[in-house]
Amino acid sequence: MRRIRYGIALATACSALLLAGCGGGSRSNVLTSDAGGEAAAPAMASAAPAQEQDISKQPRPQRQDSGGLVSNVKLTQQDRQVIYTGSMTVRAKQVAAAVQQAKQIVTSAGGYLSKEETSSASDSEDTAMLEFKVPPDKYAEVLGRLGKDLGKQLSMNQGTQDVTMRMADVNSRLKSAQQSLDSLRTLLKKAGTIGQVLQVEREISTREADLESLQAQQKELATQVAMATLTLRLVGPVTEVQDPEEEPAGFLGGLKAGWKALVSFTKIALTVLGALLPWLIASLPLIALVIYLARRNRVRRPAVPTPPPGPGPEAA
C-alpha cells in the first residue's frame, strides 16, 4: 500500500513539473512573437517609397480656429498695430479755395490725396468730397487744422481698429507657407517618376496660390496701418446738410415709422391720381355717349305681349 501511495505522489509531482514547463514555454513564445511584430513594423514602414514619405511629411499651412486666427501665434511686437479712420463735414465760404487749402495742409503733414469728387452748382452751393491718406502721428494735428482753418465744422466721426493679432497671424502663416513651398521645390528635384513629379507640382501650385493670397493680405494691412484714412466733406454756405438722426425706440419709434409710411402712401396715391385725372377727363364724353346709347336701346326695344290665360282644367 505504501508503494502505491508513493507512486501516486511521484506521478502527481511529475505532472505538475511538466505543466509548469509547458506554461513557461508558451509565455516565452508569446513574448518572442510580440517582439517580432514590433520589429516588423519599422521594417514595413522603411519599405515604403521614400518620395511619398517626404511629400506626406511636408508641413501644411496652419489651420485657423473659429475666430479666424491661428491658435499658436505668439505676439512678439510691443507696439500695437492700429488702423485710424475719420470723417468730417465743414461748411466753407468758398469750397474751391477750401479744397486747395485742405490739400496743402495734408501735403505739408506728409499725406496725399487718394480720391476727390466735386459738384459745382453755384459759389454758395458747391460741394466736394476729399479722401486723404495721413501719417498716423500727424492724424490728430491734421484733423484739428481742417476743422478750424477751413470754416465751420458741422460733424466729425472717428474710428480705430486694432489689427495687431491679425497681422501677427498673417505673418506667421506667410512664413510657414514660404518654408513649405521651399521644401516642395527641393523635393521636386529629387522626384524619380512622372507620377511623383505631377504630385509635387500640384502641391506647389496650391501652396503658391495660398502664398499670394497671404502676401496680398499682408500688403493691404500694412498699407492701412501705415497711413490713416480721413474723409473730408466741404459744403457751401447755403448747402443743406442732412445728418443721420437716431431713430427713437419703442412706441414713439413705431409711431414715427407709421406716420412716415402713411405720408409716403398718400404722396404715391396723389401722384397716381394726378397722372390718371387727365385721361379720365378726356374719356368722360365717350363714357357719357356709351351710357346714352345703352339707355336709348332699352327704350326702343318693344315689349313682348303676354299671352292671355287659357281655360283651366276645371272649365274643361
NUKOLPA-805766 format. One record per residue (C-alpha): residue number from 1; residue in one letter; x, y, z. Coordinates in steps of 0.02 Angstrom, whole numbers, always signed. Example, Ala and Ser with C-alpha at 12.3 -4.5 7.8 and 13.67 -1.06 7.14 Angstrom:
[pt 1 A [+615 -225 +390]]
[pt 2 S [+684 -53 +357]]
# end
This chain:
[pt 1 M [+0 +0 +0]]
[pt 2 R [+141 +119 +43]]
[pt 3 R [+223 +85 -125]]
[pt 4 I [+60 +127 -213]]
[pt 5 R [+44 +291 -118]]
[pt 6 Y [+224 +340 -156]]
[pt 7 G [+195 +302 -341]]
[pt 8 I [+40 +409 -348]]
[pt 9 A [+129 +556 -262]]
[pt 10 L [+278 +541 -379]]
[pt 11 A [+166 +539 -533]]
[pt 12 T [+74 +693 -470]]
[pt 13 A [+237 +789 -442]]
[pt 14 C [+300 +745 -617]]
[pt 15 S [+138 +803 -695]]
[pt 16 A [+150 +971 -603]]
[pt 17 L [+329 +996 -665]]
[pt 18 L [+279 +958 -845]]
[pt 19 L [+134 +1082 -840]]
[pt 20 A [+247 +1218 -771]]
[pt 21 G [+372 +1188 -909]]
[pt 22 C [+240 +1198 -1045]]
[pt 23 G [+169 +1361 -974]]
[pt 24 G [+341 +1443 -971]]
[pt 25 G [+373 +1388 -1150]]
[pt 26 S [+209 +1462 -1210]]
[pt 27 R [+244 +1627 -1123]]
[pt 28 S [+415 +1637 -1199]]
[pt 29 N [+341 +1603 -1371]]
[pt 30 V [+213 +1741 -1347]]
[pt 31 L [+346 +1866 -1295]]
[pt 32 T [+451 +1814 -1443]]
[pt 33 S [+306 +1838 -1565]]
[pt 34 D [+266 +2012 -1493]]
[pt 35 A [+445 +2066 -1509]]
[pt 36 G [+449 +2003 -1686]]
[pt 37 G [+290 +2102 -1730]]
[pt 38 E [+360 +2262 -1658]]
[pt 39 A [+520 +2237 -1754]]
[pt 40 A [+424 +2202 -1914]]
[pt 41 A [+328 +2368 -1908]]
[pt 42 P [+481 +2480 -1935]]
[pt 43 A [+539 +2364 -2073]]
[pt 44 M [+374 +2382 -2164]]
[pt 45 A [+375 +2570 -2141]]
[pt 46 S [+551 +2583 -2209]]
[pt 47 A [+499 +2483 -2361]]
[pt 48 A [+378 +2622 -2417]]
[pt 49 P [+436 +2736 -2560]]
[pt 50 A [+549 +2873 -2496]]
[pt 51 Q [+473 +3006 -2607]]
[pt 52 E [+295 +2977 -2544]]
[pt 53 Q [+354 +2985 -2363]]
[pt 54 D [+441 +3150 -2398]]
[pt 55 I [+284 +3225 -2477]]
[pt 56 S [+175 +3173 -2331]]
[pt 57 K [+298 +3250 -2209]]
[pt 58 Q [+290 +3421 -2289]]
[pt 59 P [+216 +3549 -2167]]
[pt 60 R [+41 +3605 -2209]]
[pt 61 P [-13 +3786 -2183]]
[pt 62 Q [-77 +3813 -2008]]
[pt 63 R [-263 +3794 -1988]]
[pt 64 Q [-371 +3930 -1921]]
[pt 65 D [-487 +3915 -1773]]
[pt 66 S [-666 +3977 -1768]]
[pt 67 G [-607 +4155 -1738]]
[pt 68 G [-506 +4159 -1899]]
[pt 69 L [-336 +4166 -1811]]
[pt 70 V [-203 +4033 -1788]]
[pt 71 S [-211 +3971 -1610]]
[pt 72 N [-22 +3952 -1583]]
[pt 73 V [+26 +4128 -1640]]
[pt 74 K [+128 +4220 -1509]]
[pt 75 L [+147 +4408 -1517]]
[pt 76 T [+324 +4470 -1506]]
[pt 77 Q [+298 +4653 -1551]]
[pt 78 Q [+266 +4778 -1413]]
[pt 79 D [+191 +4914 -1522]]
[pt 80 R [+8 +4894 -1567]]
[pt 81 Q [-45 +4899 -1749]]
[pt 82 V [-197 +5014 -1763]]
[pt 83 I [-297 +5074 -1913]]
[pt 84 Y [-363 +5253 -1896]]
[pt 85 T [-513 +5314 -1994]]
[pt 86 G [-608 +5478 -1983]]
[pt 87 S [-737 +5584 -2074]]
[pt 88 M [-777 +5769 -2059]]
[pt 89 T [-901 +5892 -2133]]
[pt 90 V [-852 +6075 -2144]]
[pt 91 R [-953 +6223 -2208]]
[pt 92 A [-838 +6341 -2304]]
[pt 93 K [-869 +6511 -2381]]
[pt 94 Q [-786 +6459 -2544]]
[pt 95 V [-774 +6272 -2574]]
[pt 96 A [-644 +6285 -2713]]
[pt 97 A [-523 +6384 -2604]]
[pt 98 A [-554 +6267 -2457]]
[pt 99 V [-511 +6117 -2565]]
[pt 100 Q [-342 +6190 -2611]]
[pt 101 Q [-307 +6238 -2430]]
[pt 102 A [-351 +6063 -2369]]
[pt 103 K [-232 +5986 -2495]]
[pt 104 Q [-92 +6098 -2434]]
[pt 105 I [-124 +6053 -2252]]
[pt 106 V [-119 +5867 -2287]]
[pt 107 T [+32 +5877 -2403]]
[pt 108 S [+133 +5976 -2276]]
[pt 109 A [+98 +5838 -2148]]
[pt 110 G [+167 +5703 -2264]]
[pt 111 G [-1 +5640 -2330]]
[pt 112 Y [-80 +5636 -2501]]
[pt 113 L [-248 +5644 -2588]]
[pt 114 S [-319 +5474 -2639]]
[pt 115 K [-494 +5521 -2702]]
[pt 116 E [-586 +5681 -2750]]
[pt 117 E [-766 +5716 -2801]]
[pt 118 T [-832 +5893 -2830]]
[pt 119 S [-1001 +5964 -2880]]
[pt 120 S [-1016 +6143 -2942]]
[pt 121 A [-1192 +6217 -2945]]
[pt 122 S [-1152 +6394 -2886]]
[pt 123 D [-1025 +6476 -2773]]
[pt 124 S [-1138 +6457 -2622]]
[pt 125 E [-1199 +6280 -2659]]
[pt 126 D [-1037 +6192 -2711]]
[pt 127 T [-990 +6028 -2628]]
[pt 128 A [-831 +5925 -2625]]
[pt 129 M [-784 +5754 -2557]]
[pt 130 L [-598 +5725 -2524]]
[pt 131 E [-514 +5568 -2459]]
[pt 132 F [-340 +5590 -2385]]
[pt 133 K [-205 +5470 -2325]]
[pt 134 V [-116 +5543 -2174]]
[pt 135 P [+28 +5476 -2067]]
[pt 136 P [-42 +5413 -1901]]
[pt 137 D [+72 +5525 -1797]]
[pt 138 K [+4 +5679 -1890]]
[pt 139 Y [-177 +5621 -1894]]
[pt 140 A [-238 +5719 -1742]]
[pt 141 E [-148 +5877 -1796]]
[pt 142 V [-218 +5872 -1972]]
[pt 143 L [-392 +5837 -1906]]
[pt 144 G [-386 +5990 -1794]]
[pt 145 R [-322 +6106 -1929]]
[pt 146 L [-452 +6052 -2055]]
[pt 147 G [-591 +6084 -1930]]
[pt 148 K [-529 +6259 -1885]]
[pt 149 D [-445 +6333 -2038]]
[pt 150 L [-569 +6286 -2175]]
[pt 151 G [-730 +6352 -2098]]
[pt 152 K [-864 +6294 -1977]]
[pt 153 Q [-855 +6111 -1926]]
[pt 154 L [-1027 +6031 -1935]]
[pt 155 S [-989 +5850 -1889]]
[pt 156 M [-843 +5732 -1857]]
[pt 157 N [-832 +5543 -1835]]
[pt 158 Q [-677 +5445 -1787]]
[pt 159 G [-641 +5259 -1777]]
[pt 160 T [-496 +5144 -1734]]
[pt 161 Q [-466 +4958 -1764]]
[pt 162 D [-328 +4859 -1678]]
[pt 163 V [-258 +4732 -1803]]
[pt 164 T [-104 +4678 -1705]]
[pt 165 M [-163 +4498 -1684]]
[pt 166 R [-220 +4488 -1864]]
[pt 167 M [-53 +4549 -1932]]
[pt 168 A [+42 +4426 -1821]]
[pt 169 D [-69 +4286 -1884]]
[pt 170 V [-42 +4331 -2067]]
[pt 171 N [+147 +4347 -2044]]
[pt 172 S [+156 +4177 -1957]]
[pt 173 R [+54 +4090 -2091]]
[pt 174 L [+155 +4176 -2228]]
[pt 175 K [+319 +4115 -2153]]
[pt 176 S [+253 +3937 -2138]]
[pt 177 A [+188 +3937 -2317]]
[pt 178 Q [+355 +4001 -2383]]
[pt 179 Q [+452 +3865 -2293]]
[pt 180 S [+333 +3731 -2356]]
[pt 181 L [+349 +3794 -2534]]
[pt 182 D [+540 +3792 -2525]]
[pt 183 S [+536 +3613 -2462]]
[pt 184 L [+423 +3559 -2604]]
[pt 185 R [+535 +3640 -2734]]
[pt 186 T [+684 +3546 -2662]]
[pt 187 L [+584 +3385 -2665]]
[pt 188 L [+537 +3413 -2847]]
[pt 189 K [+719 +3398 -2897]]
[pt 190 K [+729 +3226 -2814]]
[pt 191 A [+571 +3155 -2894]]
[pt 192 G [+609 +2998 -2993]]
[pt 193 T [+447 +2959 -3083]]
[pt 194 I [+319 +3058 -3183]]
[pt 195 G [+184 +3023 -3054]]
[pt 196 Q [+292 +3094 -2915]]
[pt 197 V [+333 +3248 -3020]]
[pt 198 L [+149 +3281 -3056]]
[pt 199 Q [+102 +3258 -2874]]
[pt 200 V [+235 +3379 -2813]]
[pt 201 E [+190 +3507 -2947]]
[pt 202 R [+7 +3504 -2893]]
[pt 203 E [+58 +3536 -2714]]
[pt 204 I [+173 +3677 -2769]]
[pt 205 S [+32 +3760 -2869]]
[pt 206 T [-85 +3753 -2719]]
[pt 207 R [+45 +3822 -2600]]
[pt 208 E [+90 +3963 -2720]]
[pt 209 A [-93 +4018 -2729]]
[pt 210 D [-103 +4019 -2538]]
[pt 211 L [+60 +4115 -2528]]
[pt 212 E [+0 +4250 -2649]]
[pt 213 S [-162 +4271 -2551]]
[pt 214 L [-68 +4292 -2388]]
[pt 215 Q [+52 +4417 -2467]]
[pt 216 A [-96 +4521 -2529]]
[pt 217 Q [-173 +4521 -2355]]
[pt 218 Q [-7 +4572 -2277]]
[pt 219 K [+15 +4714 -2401]]
[pt 220 E [-162 +4780 -2375]]
[pt 221 L [-146 +4778 -2186]]
[pt 222 A [+24 +4862 -2192]]
[pt 223 T [-46 +4999 -2305]]
[pt 224 Q [-195 +5032 -2192]]
[pt 225 V [-86 +5038 -2036]]
[pt 226 A [+48 +5148 -2116]]
[pt 227 M [-75 +5285 -2168]]
[pt 228 A [-236 +5341 -2083]]
[pt 229 T [-389 +5373 -2192]]
[pt 230 L [-477 +5541 -2175]]
[pt 231 T [-634 +5586 -2274]]
[pt 232 L [-671 +5772 -2286]]
[pt 233 R [-836 +5841 -2350]]
[pt 234 L [-844 +6026 -2393]]
[pt 235 V [-1010 +6115 -2421]]
[pt 236 G [-1056 +6291 -2472]]
[pt 237 P [-1136 +6425 -2361]]
[pt 238 V [-1317 +6382 -2408]]
[pt 239 T [-1300 +6196 -2447]]
[pt 240 E [-1419 +6090 -2346]]
[pt 241 V [-1334 +5955 -2245]]
[pt 242 Q [-1440 +5810 -2183]]
[pt 243 D [-1359 +5725 -2037]]
[pt 244 P [-1419 +5550 -1992]]
[pt 245 E [-1542 +5555 -1848]]
[pt 246 E [-1557 +5424 -1716]]
[pt 247 E [-1722 +5331 -1727]]
[pt 248 P [-1819 +5330 -1562]]
[pt 249 A [-1859 +5159 -1493]]
[pt 250 G [-2024 +5089 -1429]]
[pt 251 F [-2194 +5168 -1457]]
[pt 252 L [-2127 +5334 -1521]]
[pt 253 G [-2018 +5245 -1647]]
[pt 254 G [-2164 +5143 -1712]]
[pt 255 L [-2275 +5298 -1718]]
[pt 256 K [-2144 +5394 -1817]]
[pt 257 A [-2117 +5249 -1938]]
[pt 258 G [-2305 +5229 -1963]]
[pt 259 W [-2328 +5415 -1996]]
[pt 260 K [-2188 +5413 -2124]]
[pt 261 A [-2268 +5263 -2210]]
[pt 262 L [-2438 +5350 -2214]]
[pt 263 V [-2364 +5509 -2287]]
[pt 264 S [-2270 +5408 -2419]]
[pt 265 F [-2428 +5312 -2467]]
[pt 266 T [-2529 +5473 -2480]]
[pt 267 K [-2398 +5551 -2592]]
[pt 268 I [-2396 +5398 -2704]]
[pt 269 A [-2587 +5392 -2713]]
[pt 270 L [-2598 +5577 -2757]]
[pt 271 T [-2464 +5556 -2889]]
[pt 272 V [-2558 +5412 -2970]]
[pt 273 L [-2722 +5509 -2962]]
[pt 274 G [-2640 +5660 -3042]]
[pt 275 A [-2572 +5552 -3181]]
[pt 276 L [-2742 +5470 -3215]]
[pt 277 L [-2851 +5627 -3199]]
[pt 278 P [-2816 +5698 -3374]]
[pt 279 W [-2861 +5529 -3451]]
[pt 280 L [-3022 +5522 -3351]]
[pt 281 I [-3072 +5697 -3405]]
[pt 282 A [-3035 +5657 -3588]]
[pt 283 S [-3136 +5495 -3582]]
[pt 284 L [-3292 +5571 -3498]]
[pt 285 P [-3379 +5617 -3665]]
[pt 286 L [-3351 +5441 -3730]]
[pt 287 I [-3418 +5363 -3570]]
[pt 288 A [-3572 +5478 -3574]]
[pt 289 L [-3605 +5430 -3756]]
[pt 290 V [-3597 +5245 -3717]]
[pt 291 I [-3719 +5265 -3571]]
[pt 292 Y [-3840 +5367 -3679]]
[pt 293 L [-3842 +5238 -3819]]
[pt 294 A [-3869 +5096 -3697]]
[pt 295 R [-4021 +5181 -3619]]
[pt 296 R [-4092 +5227 -3791]]
[pt 297 N [-4086 +5046 -3847]]
[pt 298 R [-4181 +4994 -3692]]
[pt 299 V [-4322 +5121 -3727]]
[pt 300 R [-4343 +5071 -3912]]
[pt 301 R [-4348 +4885 -3877]]
[pt 302 P [-4535 +4830 -3897]]
[pt 303 A [-4615 +4744 -3754]]
[pt 304 V [-4659 +4561 -3782]]
[pt 305 P [-4851 +4536 -3762]]
[pt 306 T [-4901 +4409 -3635]]
[pt 307 P [-5025 +4276 -3695]]
[pt 308 P [-5199 +4277 -3615]]
[pt 309 P [-5226 +4146 -3487]]
[pt 310 G [-5310 +3990 -3560]]
[pt 311 P [-5454 +3892 -3486]]
[pt 312 G [-5404 +3789 -3338]]
[pt 313 P [-5435 +3604 -3312]]
[pt 314 E [-5594 +3640 -3215]]
[pt 315 A [-5676 +3728 -3365]]
[pt 316 A [-5641 +3577 -3474]]
# end
